[in-house]
Amino acid sequence: MDAKTWNKQHPVGTPVTAYPGARTGDGLRTHTRAPASTLGSGQAVVSVAGYAGDIALDHVDVREPDAERKDMEIPMALALVMGGQSREDAGALIASYRAAVLREEADEVVASCPDHGPRDETWMDCRCDAADELRRRADEIGGEGR
């Protein structure tokens, strides 16, 4: 699959199992953290959380979201019980947490950017547009901005 097709079918944050070398073992259960891109060699790759580098799309399997992400009943129940909050307040708390996670991932993308990041060593081309997309999604979900 080429990067353009992948990006149409799988937004940033898609749950995947990635195989950063050979397709052996259980793989890395993670999610995409940037849109797929095409290397100069023509190989389509994607960046995933928990791995410092791109992984070829033919080494990435899309998977179903974990049960706790598929529906928010378990976190909702925990938020209601632990915080003694209303369902609406608990939902807002969960949305705020999700937004914070997206913003954190966006910060990590920018930090690794050779053009805009503060790190001496970078491991990818500029993907600040992906960081902007993560922040846009965080704003849609809700929660405090930084």
Helices and strands as residue ranges (DSSP letters): H 3-9, E 15-18, E 28-31, E 37-38, E 44-47, E 54-56, G 57-59, E 60-62, H 67-70, H 73-83, H 87-111, H 128-141
